[in-house]
Amino acid sequence: MAKHILVTGASRGLGFHLTRLLVHQGHKVLAVARSQEGLLQLKQDCSAMKGQLILQAQDINNVEELVQEVERELQTVDVLINNAAAFLKKEFTKLSRDELQRIYNTNVFTPLLLVQQLLPLFNSHAHIVNISSVGGVQGSLKFKELLPYSSSKGALNIITECLAAELDEHLVYCNALALGSVSTQMFKKAFPGFSAGASPNEMAKYIAHFALNAAPLINGKVISVSHTNP
Ligand SMILES: NC(=O)c1ccc[n+]([C@@H]2O[C@H](COP(=O)([O-])OP(=O)(O)OC[C@H]3O[C@@H](n4cnc5c(N)ncnc54)[C@H](OP(=O)(O)O)[C@@H]3O)[C@@H](O)[C@H]2O)c1
């Protein structure tokens, strides 16, 4: 059955491949990112597919605007994939409050506020999937200059566990996938010269299957999807 799905960060990388796959499978997907160009490429790729693609070019940090668009276009939500993320690689001693706020706004506060404000629109048994990183898992190998990004994913992991408790009575489920390396623009910025453990298409297949099938058997979990580090 066709699901109503919101994917953030769909203009490139994982979100692009994930959206294309979900539309190919016949779902109705609202795809969000700031770049018109990436979204228009997505529209072209999906033009002959059986599902329905709706594009929304905006900054996800304008949560109210995004929620209004979801209400207008999807009315209800079966799956939310919080995939968009901000990235920064910078020496610890040079970090500013503004930079920390930018990373935490996009990677922590917005995914949380989006869930809060979408609550009336979630269908019973809806599934929220937060796309996290192995860098945000306690005890994993950490790398210099990635403190804001990795710690924001650590916060997202705990938020996932808390949300599962908060949403229990609404029959809405929430999990995080802590990804290893995937060959995207973000990975190339983080680890120039390294090759990633997975292609965006391979990882998108795993995420799509998990988002559509894992809940309610899996809920409130942070699952590492990785065989390399980075
Ligand atoms: N690649 C990896 O190795 C890896 C590893 C672990 C976890 N992850 C996670 O996987 C997810 C996808 O990463 P990726 O590698 O595909 O990254 P990417 O290539 O940098 O793509 C990020 C996407 O997020 C969107 N985005 C960022 N900030 C946004 C904002 N404020 N509003 C709207 N859209 C925004 C970007 O679109 P616009 O710029 O057009 O807005 C883009 O579509 C992220 O959560 C990332 O942390 C990736």
The ligand as an SDF file (V2000), in Angstrom:
LIG
                    3D

 48 52  0  0  0  0  0  0  0  0999 V2000
   27.7810   10.1650    4.0200 N   0  0  0  0  0  0  0  0  0  0  0  0
   28.1760    9.5510    5.1150 C   0  0  0  0  0  0  0  0  0  0  0  0
   29.2440    8.9250    5.1580 O   0  0  0  0  0  0  0  0  0  0  0  0
   27.3040    9.5920    6.3400 C   0  0  0  0  0  0  0  0  0  0  0  0
   27.7410    8.8720    7.4670 C   0  0  0  0  0  0  0  0  0  0  0  0
   26.9540    8.8810    8.6060 C   0  0  0  0  0  0  0  0  0  0  0  0
   25.7730    9.5830    8.6110 C   0  0  0  0  0  0  0  0  0  0  0  0
   25.3680   10.2820    7.5130 N   0  0  0  0  0  0  0  0  0  0  0  0
   24.1080   11.0150    7.5820 C   0  0  0  0  0  0  0  0  0  0  0  0
   23.3220   10.7200    6.4500 O   0  0  0  0  0  0  0  0  0  0  0  0
   22.4760   11.8360    6.1590 C   0  0  0  0  0  0  0  0  0  0  0  0
   22.6300   12.2150    4.6990 C   0  0  0  0  0  0  0  0  0  0  0  0
   23.9700   12.6080    4.4920 O   0  0  0  0  0  0  0  0  0  0  0  0
   24.6680   12.7410    3.0610 P   0  0  0  0  0  0  0  0  0  0  0  0
   25.9890   12.1140    3.1880 O   0  0  0  0  0  0  0  0  0  0  0  0
   23.7310   12.3610    1.9980 O   0  0  0  0  0  0  0  0  0  0  0  0
   24.9160   14.3390    3.0670 O   0  0  0  0  0  0  0  0  0  0  0  0
   24.9530   15.4340    1.9080 P   0  0  0  0  0  0  0  0  0  0  0  0
   25.4050   14.8340    0.6400 O   0  0  0  0  0  0  0  0  0  0  0  0
   25.6860   16.5900    2.4760 O   0  0  0  0  0  0  0  0  0  0  0  0
   23.3900   15.8150    1.7570 O   0  0  0  0  0  0  0  0  0  0  0  0
   22.7370   16.4980    2.8050 C   0  0  0  0  0  0  0  0  0  0  0  0
   21.3270   16.8450    2.3660 C   0  0  0  0  0  0  0  0  0  0  0  0
   20.7190   17.6030    3.4260 O   0  0  0  0  0  0  0  0  0  0  0  0
   20.1820   18.8130    2.8920 C   0  0  0  0  0  0  0  0  0  0  0  0
   20.2060   19.8620    3.8900 N   0  0  0  0  0  0  0  0  0  0  0  0
   21.2300   20.2320    4.7020 C   0  0  0  0  0  0  0  0  0  0  0  0
   20.8680   21.2590    5.4700 N   0  0  0  0  0  0  0  0  0  0  0  0
   19.5780   21.5540    5.1490 C   0  0  0  0  0  0  0  0  0  0  0  0
   18.6450   22.5300    5.5830 C   0  0  0  0  0  0  0  0  0  0  0  0
   18.9680   23.4110    6.5400 N   0  0  0  0  0  0  0  0  0  0  0  0
   17.4130   22.5290    5.0510 N   0  0  0  0  0  0  0  0  0  0  0  0
   17.0770   21.6450    4.0760 C   0  0  0  0  0  0  0  0  0  0  0  0
   17.9020   20.6880    3.6240 N   0  0  0  0  0  0  0  0  0  0  0  0
   19.1460   20.6520    4.1550 C   0  0  0  0  0  0  0  0  0  0  0  0
   21.0700   19.1300    1.6750 C   0  0  0  0  0  0  0  0  0  0  0  0
   20.3540   19.8860    0.7260 O   0  0  0  0  0  0  0  0  0  0  0  0
   20.5140   21.4620    0.4490 P   0  0  0  0  0  0  0  0  0  0  0  0
   21.9400   21.8340    0.6900 O   0  0  0  0  0  0  0  0  0  0  0  0
   20.0610   21.5770   -0.9710 O   0  0  0  0  0  0  0  0  0  0  0  0
   19.5540   22.1080    1.4030 O   0  0  0  0  0  0  0  0  0  0  0  0
   21.2870   17.7170    1.1200 C   0  0  0  0  0  0  0  0  0  0  0  0
   20.1870   17.3440    0.3150 O   0  0  0  0  0  0  0  0  0  0  0  0
   22.8790   12.9350    7.1380 C   0  0  0  0  0  0  0  0  0  0  0  0
   22.0230   12.9380    8.2470 O   0  0  0  0  0  0  0  0  0  0  0  0
   24.2760   12.5220    7.5560 C   0  0  0  0  0  0  0  0  0  0  0  0
   24.6320   13.0450    8.8200 O   0  0  0  0  0  0  0  0  0  0  0  0
   26.1220   10.3120    6.3730 C   0  0  0  0  0  0  0  0  0  0  0  0
  1  2  1  0
  2  3  2  0
  2  4  1  0
  4  5  1  0
  4 48  2  0
  5  6  2  0
  6  7  1  0
  7  8  2  0
  8  9  1  0
  8 48  1  0
  9 10  1  0
  9 46  1  0
 10 11  1  0
 11 12  1  0
 11 44  1  0
 12 13  1  0
 13 14  1  0
 14 15  2  0
 14 16  1  0
 14 17  1  0
 17 18  1  0
 18 19  2  0
 18 20  1  0
 18 21  1  0
 21 22  1  0
 22 23  1  0
 23 24  1  0
 23 42  1  0
 24 25  1  0
 25 26  1  0
 25 36  1  0
 26 27  1  0
 26 35  1  0
 27 28  2  0
 28 29  1  0
 29 30  1  0
 29 35  2  0
 30 31  1  0
 30 32  2  0
 32 33  1  0
 33 34  2  0
 34 35  1  0
 36 37  1  0
 36 42  1  0
 37 38  1  0
 38 39  2  0
 38 40  1  0
 38 41  1  0
 42 43  1  0
 44 45  1  0
 44 46  1  0
 46 47  1  0
M  CHG  2   8   1  16  -1
M  END
$$$$
